[in-house]
């Protein structure tokens, strides 16, 4: 049941990000939605860590199934891209429009990574055969 609740949250984060991309022309709303999605995603990571000791499991990369290692790699990449998104987004908001194309490209990459994190999470939590 706990895994289902986390999967639902993960889906909601992806959906929220999709809405944020859709409203990107409405800058204030876009910033609020995307900020909420990123904060919620990091909170979900903390929730997973506290309930499953995810970092300890991930640190045993040689013993883990390939699916878990792929999932962890994509999830970590997503969070790293959040940092790039915040940096470039703040630059665009402060008037530096030279970051706009980079922010958009990073945004789509981050969204794809988040979708992949969601998809691979099903494999990562699947019971071992």
N, C-alpha and C positions, 0 to 999 in steps of 0.2 A: 504494500500500500504506500509506503514511504517513497519507493522508487517511482511509482505512478505520479505521486504529487510533484516530485521533482521534474519528471518528464513534462507534465502539464505546465509547470512554471517555465521550463525551457522553451516549449512551444509558444507560450505567451510572449516571451522575450523576442523570439524570432518575428512573431506577428507585430509586436510593437515596433521593432526596427523597420519592418516593411511599411508600416504606417508613417514612420518618421521619414523614410525615403520618399514616400508619396507626397508628403507635405513640405518638401524641401524648399519650395519657393516662399513659404510662410516661415521666415527665419526664426522668430521667437518660439513658435510652436515646434518647429523642427528641433531646435536646441533642447527644449524641455523634454520632448519625447525621447530623443536619442540619449540624453543624459540619464533619464529614468531607466531606459533599457540597459545601458552600460552599468549603472549602479546596481540594478536588480541582478544582472548577470554575475557581477563580482560577489554580491550577497549570496547568490545561489552556490557559487564555488565555495564560499565559507561554510554554508550550510552543509554541503556535501562533505567537506573536510571534517567538520565537527561530528557528523553522523557516521561517516565511513572510514575515517583516517585515510583519505584519498592520497595525500602526499606521501605517506608511508608506503602505500601500495604502488604508487607511481615510481617511487625511488627504487623499487625492485624490478627495474626494467628487464633484466635478463630472465626473470622468472615469470613475467607477465605474458599473457596472450598477446599476439600481434595486434589484435583489435583494440585492446586497452592502450597499448603504446601509441598506436595511430591516433586514437581519440585524445589522449593526453597531449600529444604533440600539437594537434589542431587546436585544442582548447587553450593551450598556453600561447600559441601564435595569435589567437583571437584577442586575448588580453593585451598582448604586446601591441597589436594593431590599434586597440582602444587608445593606447597612449599616443600613437601617431595621429589618430583622429582628433583627440583632444587638442594636441599641439597645433595641427593645421586648422582645425575649426576655430580655435581662439584667434589665430592669426587672421583668418578671413573676417571674423567678427570685428576685429580691431581695425579693419580697413585695408589689410594687405591682400589684395585680390590676386596677387601672383601665386598664392597657394590654392586658389579655387579648383583648378583642374586636378592638382595633386590630391586635394581633399576628396574630390569626387571619386577618383580612381581608387584611393585608399578605402573610401567608404564602401564601394562595391566589393572590393576584395575582402574587407572585414565582414560584410554581410554574407558573402559566400562562405567564408570560414565559419561564421556562426551557424549557418545552415548545416555545414559539414559536421560541426560539433554536435548539433542536435541529432543528426542521422547516426553518427558513430556512437552516440551515447547509448543507443539501443543495443549495439553489439557489446559495449563495455559493461553493461549491467546484466547481460544475458547469462543465465545460469550455465555453469560449465557442464559439458556432456560427460 
